Amino acid sequence: MAMYVRAVKIAEDDASVTYRWGKHYEAEDGTFTIPKLPPEQIISSGIKAKDYGLNFYSAPVFMKIIRYYEKNGTFPDTMSFQS
């Protein structure tokens, strides 16, 4: 079974970044918010995936965004995950 998920940044402030995500190019299935913390704190903070607004579909693209943030120090405007 193939899966495609796309996330598009819709808001950014000093404390967090919000993405709209979807299982198609328009990315309109839901949203999730990432706090602007060091990447290792985001992953190991003890916050559950659903507290970020994540589910089975959005979690892989969320992790791809965190890896990008860890490597580049910025949040991407768009990111997709395909398996």
MIGU-34408 format. One record per atom (N, C-alpha, C, O): atom name; x, y, z; residue number from 0. Coordinates in steps of 0.001 Angstrom, whole numbers. Layout:
N
@atom=CA; x=X; y=Y; z=Z; nr=NUM
...
***
This chain:
83
@atom=N; x=845; y=-1180; z=0; nr=0
@atom=CA; x=0; y=0; z=0; nr=0
@atom=C; x=889; y=1242; z=0; nr=0
@atom=O; x=1777; y=1367; z=843; nr=0
@atom=N; x=663; y=2132; z=-913; nr=1
@atom=CA; x=1430; y=3372; z=-1014; nr=1
@atom=C; x=781; y=4466; z=-169; nr=1
@atom=O; x=-430; y=4480; z=51; nr=1
@atom=N; x=1630; y=5377; z=293; nr=2
@atom=CA; x=1118; y=6481; z=1097; nr=2
@atom=C; x=1831; y=7756; z=663; nr=2
@atom=O; x=3045; y=7758; z=455; nr=2
@atom=N; x=1073; y=8837; z=528; nr=3
@atom=CA; x=1621; y=10148; z=223; nr=3
@atom=C; x=1002; y=11142; z=1190; nr=3
@atom=O; x=-218; y=11197; z=1345; nr=3
@atom=N; x=1854; y=11926; z=1839; nr=4
@atom=CA; x=1383; y=12969; z=2754; nr=4
@atom=C; x=2206; y=14218; z=2476; nr=4
@atom=O; x=3424; y=14153; z=2312; nr=4
@atom=N; x=1530; y=15341; z=2427; nr=5
@atom=CA; x=2196; y=16617; z=2187; nr=5
@atom=C; x=1832; y=17586; z=3306; nr=5
@atom=O; x=691; y=17617; z=3767; nr=5
@atom=N; x=2813; y=18377; z=3738; nr=6
@atom=CA; x=2587; y=19409; z=4748; nr=6
@atom=C; x=3013; y=20756; z=4174; nr=6
@atom=O; x=4042; y=20864; z=3507; nr=6
@atom=N; x=2203; y=21784; z=4445; nr=7
@atom=CA; x=2460; y=23138; z=3969; nr=7
@atom=C; x=2426; y=24074; z=5175; nr=7
@atom=O; x=1464; y=24069; z=5944; nr=7
@atom=N; x=3476; y=24877; z=5337; nr=8
@atom=CA; x=3521; y=25825; z=6465; nr=8
@atom=C; x=2469; y=26898; z=6257; nr=8
@atom=O; x=2422; y=27535; z=5205; nr=8
@atom=N; x=1617; y=27101; z=7270; nr=9
@atom=CA; x=575; y=28120; z=7164; nr=9
@atom=C; x=757; y=29258; z=8160; nr=9
@atom=O; x=167; y=30325; z=7989; nr=9
@atom=N; x=1569; y=29047; z=9206; nr=10
@atom=CA; x=1790; y=30108; z=10191; nr=10
@atom=C; x=3108; y=29853; z=10915; nr=10
@atom=O; x=3504; y=28709; z=11139; nr=10
@atom=N; x=3774; y=30944; z=11272; nr=11
@atom=CA; x=5009; y=30848; z=12047; nr=11
@atom=C; x=5116; y=32092; z=12913; nr=11
@atom=O; x=4929; y=33214; z=12444; nr=11
@atom=N; x=5420; y=31871; z=14189; nr=12
@atom=CA; x=5682; y=32988; z=15096; nr=12
@atom=C; x=6917; y=32639; z=15924; nr=12
@atom=O; x=7608; y=31664; z=15627; nr=12
@atom=N; x=7192; y=33420; z=16946; nr=13
@atom=CA; x=8399; y=33194; z=17746; nr=13
@atom=C; x=8363; y=31888; z=18533; nr=13
@atom=O; x=9415; y=31358; z=18892; nr=13
@atom=N; x=7175; y=31363; z=18806; nr=14
@atom=CA; x=7042; y=30180; z=19656; nr=14
@atom=C; x=6777; y=28882; z=18909; nr=14
@atom=O; x=7110; y=27811; z=19416; nr=14
@atom=N; x=6184; y=28945; z=17713; nr=15
@atom=CA; x=5793; y=27703; z=17042; nr=15
@atom=C; x=5602; y=27896; z=15537; nr=15
@atom=O; x=5587; y=29014; z=15021; nr=15
@atom=N; x=5458; y=26754; z=14857; nr=16
@atom=CA; x=5187; y=26719; z=13426; nr=16
@atom=C; x=3992; y=25796; z=13225; nr=16
@atom=O; x=3943; y=24709; z=13801; nr=16
@atom=N; x=3032; y=26220; z=12415; nr=17
@atom=CA; x=1848; y=25411; z=12151; nr=17
@atom=C; x=1831; y=24988; z=10688; nr=17
@atom=O; x=2078; y=25785; z=9783; nr=17
@atom=N; x=1531; y=23713; z=10489; nr=18
@atom=CA; x=1454; y=23142; z=9148; nr=18
@atom=C; x=54; y=22596; z=8889; nr=18
@atom=O; x=-602; y=22068; z=9787; nr=18
@atom=N; x=-380; y=22734; z=7661; nr=19
@atom=CA; x=-1585; y=22072; z=7174; nr=19
@atom=C; x=-1090; y=20837; z=6452; nr=19
@atom=O; x=-148; y=20927; z=5665; nr=19
@atom=N; x=-1693; y=19694; z=6694; nr=20
@atom=CA; x=-1233; y=18465; z=6053; nr=20
@atom=C; x=-2391; y=17765; z=5357; nr=20
@atom=O; x=-3559; y=18018; z=5652; nr=20
@atom=N; x=-2045; y=16879; z=4426; nr=21
@atom=CA; x=-3069; y=16129; z=3731; nr=21
@atom=C; x=-2504; y=14945; z=2974; nr=21
@atom=O; x=-1300; y=14853; z=2733; nr=21
@atom=N; x=-3395; y=14045; z=2605; nr=22
@atom=CA; x=-3015; y=12833; z=1879; nr=22
@atom=C; x=-3075; y=13046; z=373; nr=22
@atom=O; x=-3184; y=12091; z=-396; nr=22
@atom=N; x=-3005; y=14296; z=-36; nr=23
@atom=CA; x=-3035; y=14653; z=-1443; nr=23
@atom=C; x=-2331; y=16005; z=-1595; nr=23
@atom=O; x=-1922; y=16600; z=-598; nr=23
@atom=N; x=-2191; y=16480; z=-2795; nr=24
@atom=CA; x=-1420; y=17693; z=-3070; nr=24
@atom=C; x=-1984; y=18942; z=-2384; nr=24
@atom=O; x=-1220; y=19828; z=-2000; nr=24
@atom=N; x=-3297; y=19025; z=-2227; nr=25
@atom=CA; x=-3903; y=20217; z=-1626; nr=25
@atom=C; x=-3646; y=20329; z=-122; nr=25
@atom=O; x=-3777; y=21418; z=437; nr=25
@atom=N; x=-3282; y=19233; z=545; nr=26
@atom=CA; x=-2914; y=19226; z=1966; nr=26
@atom=C; x=-3971; y=19887; z=2843; nr=26
@atom=O; x=-3703; y=20906; z=3479; nr=26
@atom=N; x=-5162; y=19315; z=2878; nr=27
@atom=CA; x=-6251; y=19915; z=3652; nr=27
@atom=C; x=-6935; y=18944; z=4621; nr=27
@atom=O; x=-8107; y=19135; z=4946; nr=27
@atom=N; x=-6235; y=17914; z=5086; nr=28
@atom=CA; x=-6856; y=16953; z=5995; nr=28
@atom=C; x=-6780; y=17360; z=7456; nr=28
@atom=O; x=-7599; y=16907; z=8255; nr=28
@atom=N; x=-5827; y=18196; z=7828; nr=29
@atom=CA; x=-5698; y=18600; z=9226; nr=29
@atom=C; x=-4523; y=19537; z=9416; nr=29
@atom=O; x=-3883; y=19957; z=8452; nr=29
@atom=N; x=-4249; y=19859; z=10661; nr=30
@atom=CA; x=-3113; y=20723; z=10996; nr=30
@atom=C; x=-2339; y=20136; z=12167; nr=30
@atom=O; x=-2872; y=19352; z=12952; nr=30
@atom=N; x=-1082; y=20525; z=12271; nr=31
@atom=CA; x=-289; y=20225; z=13460; nr=31
@atom=C; x=626; y=21400; z=13732; nr=31
@atom=O; x=981; y=22145; z=12819; nr=31
@atom=N; x=1008; y=21566; z=14985; nr=32
@atom=CA; x=1845; y=22678; z=15413; nr=32
@atom=C; x=3104; y=22132; z=16068; nr=32
@atom=O; x=3046; y=21222; z=16895; nr=32
@atom=N; x=4234; y=22696; z=15688; nr=33
@atom=CA; x=5520; y=22290; z=16235; nr=33
@atom=C; x=6080; y=23450; z=17052; nr=33
@atom=O; x=6240; y=24549; z=16520; nr=33
@atom=N; x=6385; y=23231; z=18337; nr=34
@atom=CA; x=6993; y=24300; z=19128; nr=34
@atom=C; x=8430; y=24537; z=18680; nr=34
@atom=O; x=9117; y=23603; z=18266; nr=34
@atom=N; x=8876; y=25768; z=18761; nr=35
@atom=CA; x=10256; y=26085; z=18394; nr=35
@atom=C; x=11162; y=25804; z=19592; nr=35
@atom=O; x=11506; y=26693; z=20371; nr=35
@atom=N; x=11524; y=24554; z=19700; nr=36
@atom=CA; x=12437; y=24067; z=20724; nr=36
@atom=C; x=13565; y=23347; z=20012; nr=36
@atom=O; x=13452; y=23070; z=18818; nr=36
@atom=N; x=14659; y=23034; z=20713; nr=37
@atom=CA; x=15675; y=22203; z=20075; nr=37
@atom=C; x=15042; y=20877; z=19621; nr=37
@atom=O; x=14196; y=20329; z=20327; nr=37
@atom=N; x=15439; y=20363; z=18461; nr=38
@atom=CA; x=14818; y=19146; z=17921; nr=38
@atom=C; x=14773; y=17981; z=18897; nr=38
@atom=O; x=13772; y=17267; z=18959; nr=38
@atom=N; x=15844; y=17777; z=19661; nr=39
@atom=CA; x=15857; y=16658; z=20606; nr=39
@atom=C; x=14815; y=16840; z=21711; nr=39
@atom=O; x=14300; y=15853; z=22235; nr=39
@atom=N; x=14501; y=18069; z=22067; nr=40
@atom=CA; x=13459; y=18325; z=23063; nr=40
@atom=C; x=12075; y=18033; z=22504; nr=40
@atom=O; x=11208; y=17542; z=23226; nr=40
@atom=N; x=11860; y=18326; z=21241; nr=41
@atom=CA; x=10566; y=18070; z=20617; nr=41
@atom=C; x=10288; y=16574; z=20617; nr=41
@atom=O; x=9180; y=16145; z=20940; nr=41
@atom=N; x=11287; y=15781; z=20258; nr=42
@atom=CA; x=11124; y=14336; z=20146; nr=42
@atom=C; x=11031; y=13666; z=21511; nr=42
@atom=O; x=10227; y=12752; z=21689; nr=42
@atom=N; x=11831; y=14098; z=22474; nr=43
@atom=CA; x=11881; y=13412; z=23766; nr=43
@atom=C; x=11153; y=14155; z=24876; nr=43
@atom=O; x=11414; y=13904; z=26053; nr=43
@atom=N; x=10255; y=15054; z=24533; nr=44
@atom=CA; x=9599; y=15883; z=25549; nr=44
@atom=C; x=8523; y=15143; z=26328; nr=44
@atom=O; x=8016; y=15670; z=27318; nr=44
@atom=N; x=8163; y=13945; z=25909; nr=45
@atom=CA; x=7107; y=13207; z=26589; nr=45
@atom=C; x=5718; y=13582; z=26101; nr=45
@atom=O; x=4725; y=13019; z=26563; nr=45
@atom=N; x=5636; y=14532; z=25167; nr=46
@atom=CA; x=4347; y=14908; z=24593; nr=46
@atom=C; x=3948; y=13826; z=23605; nr=46
@atom=O; x=4757; y=13395; z=22783; nr=46
@atom=N; x=2714; y=13395; z=23686; nr=47
@atom=CA; x=2233; y=12348; z=22788; nr=47
@atom=C; x=1926; y=12924; z=21410; nr=47
@atom=O; x=1634; y=14112; z=21270; nr=47
@atom=N; x=1998; y=12071; z=20406; nr=48
@atom=CA; x=1772; y=12491; z=19024; nr=48
@atom=C; x=434; y=13207; z=18868; nr=48
@atom=O; x=356; y=14219; z=18171; nr=48
@atom=N; x=-615; y=12700; z=19504; nr=49
@atom=CA; x=-1929; y=13329; z=19349; nr=49
@atom=C; x=-1961; y=14733; z=19954; nr=49
@atom=O; x=-2782; y=15557; z=19551; nr=49
@atom=N; x=-1065; y=15021; z=20929; nr=50
@atom=CA; x=-1004; y=16362; z=21509; nr=50
@atom=C; x=-449; y=17385; z=20515; nr=50
@atom=O; x=-725; y=18579; z=20627; nr=50
@atom=N; x=325; y=16913; z=19553; nr=51
@atom=CA; x=810; y=17781; z=18477; nr=51
@atom=C; x=-225; y=17905; z=17359; nr=51
@atom=O; x=-91; y=18761; z=16484; nr=51
@atom=N; x=-1250; y=17064; z=17382; nr=52
@atom=CA; x=-2237; y=17046; z=16313; nr=52
@atom=C; x=-1903; y=16019; z=15247; nr=52
@atom=O; x=-2362; y=16121; z=14109; nr=52
@atom=N; x=-1093; y=15016; z=15624; nr=53
@atom=CA; x=-633; y=14017; z=14669; nr=53
@atom=C; x=-1480; y=12751; z=14718; nr=53
@atom=O; x=-2119; y=12438; z=15723; nr=53
@atom=N; x=-1462; y=12042; z=13607; nr=54
@atom=CA; x=-2064; y=10712; z=13551; nr=54
@atom=C; x=-1172; y=9826; z=12684; nr=54
@atom=O; x=-53; y=10211; z=12346; nr=54
@atom=N; x=-1660; y=8655; z=12329; nr=55
@atom=CA; x=-898; y=7687; z=11541; nr=55
@atom=C; x=-360; y=8301; z=10249; nr=55
@atom=O; x=764; y=7997; z=9848; nr=55
@atom=N; x=-1126; y=9139; z=9605; nr=56
@atom=CA; x=-738; y=9716; z=8318; nr=56
@atom=C; x=217; y=10898; z=8459; nr=56
@atom=O; x=1160; y=11020; z=7677; nr=56
@atom=N; x=-8; y=11756; z=9428; nr=57
@atom=CA; x=796; y=12972; z=9532; nr=57
@atom=C; x=2109; y=12777; z=10277; nr=57
@atom=O; x=3018; y=13589; z=10107; nr=57
@atom=N; x=2249; y=11743; z=11089; nr=58
@atom=CA; x=3468; y=11542; z=11871; nr=58
@atom=C; x=4730; y=11404; z=11007; nr=58
@atom=O; x=5752; y=11994; z=11359; nr=58
@atom=N; x=4712; y=10652; z=9890; nr=59
@atom=CA; x=5950; y=10545; z=9098; nr=59
@atom=C; x=6426; y=11882; z=8515; nr=59
@atom=O; x=7630; y=12140; z=8494; nr=59
@atom=N; x=5524; y=12724; z=8051; nr=60
@atom=CA; x=5936; y=14015; z=7498; nr=60
@atom=C; x=6387; y=14946; z=8625; nr=60
@atom=O; x=7276; y=15771; z=8417; nr=60
@atom=N; x=5794; y=14828; z=9803; nr=61
@atom=CA; x=6225; y=15580; z=10985; nr=61
@atom=C; x=7689; y=15251; z=11295; nr=61
@atom=O; x=8497; y=16155; z=11507; nr=61
@atom=N; x=8026; y=13967; z=11321; nr=62
@atom=CA; x=9400; y=13563; z=11628; nr=62
@atom=C; x=10373; y=14033; z=10540; nr=62
@atom=O; x=11515; y=14387; z=10833; nr=62
@atom=N; x=9926; y=14033; z=9318; nr=63
@atom=CA; x=10781; y=14514; z=8220; nr=63
@atom=C; x=11047; y=16021; z=8382; nr=63
@atom=O; x=12151; y=16492; z=8106; nr=63
@atom=N; x=10042; y=16764; z=8825; nr=64
@atom=CA; x=10212; y=18199; z=9095; nr=64
@atom=C; x=11196; y=18408; z=10243; nr=64
@atom=O; x=12055; y=19286; z=10169; nr=64
@atom=N; x=11076; y=17607; z=11306; nr=65
@atom=CA; x=11983; y=17728; z=12454; nr=65
@atom=C; x=13424; y=17435; z=12025; nr=65
@atom=O; x=14344; y=18136; z=12446; nr=65
@atom=N; x=13628; y=16427; z=11208; nr=66
@atom=CA; x=14979; y=16113; z=10711; nr=66
@atom=C; x=15535; y=17273; z=9873; nr=66
@atom=O; x=16714; y=17609; z=9980; nr=66
@atom=N; x=14688; y=17876; z=9047; nr=67
@atom=CA; x=15105; y=19032; z=8247; nr=67
@atom=C; x=15482; y=20186; z=9179; nr=67
@atom=O; x=16517; y=20824; z=8984; nr=67
@atom=N; x=14663; y=20455; z=10175; nr=68
@atom=CA; x=14910; y=21518; z=11151; nr=68
@atom=C; x=16218; y=21262; z=11905; nr=68
@atom=O; x=16995; y=22187; z=12138; nr=68
@atom=N; x=16452; y=20028; z=12277; nr=69
@atom=CA; x=17673; y=19666; z=12999; nr=69
@atom=C; x=18916; y=19908; z=12135; nr=69
@atom=O; x=19943; y=20368; z=12635; nr=69
@atom=N; x=18820; y=19602; z=10863; nr=70
@atom=CA; x=19952; y=19731; z=9954; nr=70
@atom=C; x=20186; y=21171; z=9498; nr=70
@atom=O; x=21334; y=21597; z=9379; nr=70
@atom=N; x=19104; y=21934; z=9237; nr=71
@atom=CA; x=19215; y=23258; z=8629; nr=71
@atom=C; x=18923; y=24432; z=9560; nr=71
@atom=O; x=19269; y=25570; z=9243; nr=71
@atom=N; x=18292; y=24172; z=10701; nr=72
@atom=CA; x=17991; y=25246; z=11641; nr=72
@atom=C; x=16781; y=26086; z=11280; nr=72
@atom=O; x=16491; y=27074; z=11954; nr=72
@atom=N; x=16069; y=25707; z=10225; nr=73
@atom=CA; x=14852; y=26404; z=9812; nr=73
@atom=C; x=13763; y=25372; z=9514; nr=73
@atom=O; x=14045; y=24189; z=9318; nr=73
@atom=N; x=12539; y=25834; z=9485; nr=74
@atom=CA; x=11420; y=24975; z=9140; nr=74
@atom=C; x=11096; y=25159; z=7656; nr=74
@atom=O; x=10991; y=26292; z=7185; nr=74
@atom=N; x=10935; y=24058; z=6913; nr=75
@atom=CA; x=10652; y=24176; z=5489; nr=75
@atom=C; x=9249; y=24706; z=5215; nr=75
@atom=O; x=8352; y=24550; z=6043; nr=75
@atom=N; x=9057; y=25331; z=4054; nr=76
@atom=CA; x=7736; y=25815; z=3669; nr=76
@atom=C; x=6805; y=24654; z=3307; nr=76
@atom=O; x=5611; y=24692; z=3602; nr=76
@atom=N; x=7355; y=23635; z=2674; nr=77
@atom=CA; x=6585; y=22433; z=2336; nr=77
@atom=C; x=7471; y=21220; z=2555; nr=77
@atom=O; x=8698; y=21298; z=2490; nr=77
@atom=N; x=6819; y=20104; z=2816; nr=78
@atom=CA; x=7531; y=18831; z=2957; nr=78
@atom=C; x=6554; y=17734; z=2605; nr=78
@atom=O; x=5363; y=17831; z=2901; nr=78
@atom=N; x=7058; y=16687; z=1972; nr=79
@atom=CA; x=6188; y=15556; z=1671; nr=79
@atom=C; x=6853; y=14266; z=2088; nr=79
@atom=O; x=8074; y=14191; z=2225; nr=79
@atom=N; x=6037; y=13257; z=2285; nr=80
@atom=CA; x=6497; y=11923; z=2644; nr=80
@atom=C; x=5802; y=10950; z=1723; nr=80
@atom=O; x=4593; y=11035; z=1512; nr=80
@atom=N; x=6561; y=10034; z=1180; nr=81
@atom=CA; x=5996; y=9042; z=282; nr=81
@atom=C; x=6583; y=7682; z=614; nr=81
@atom=O; x=7790; y=7548; z=814; nr=81
@atom=N; x=5737; y=6690; z=671; nr=82
@atom=CA; x=6236; y=5325; z=904; nr=82
@atom=C; x=5589; y=4359; z=-26; nr=82
@atom=O; x=5883; y=3165; z=22; nr=82
***
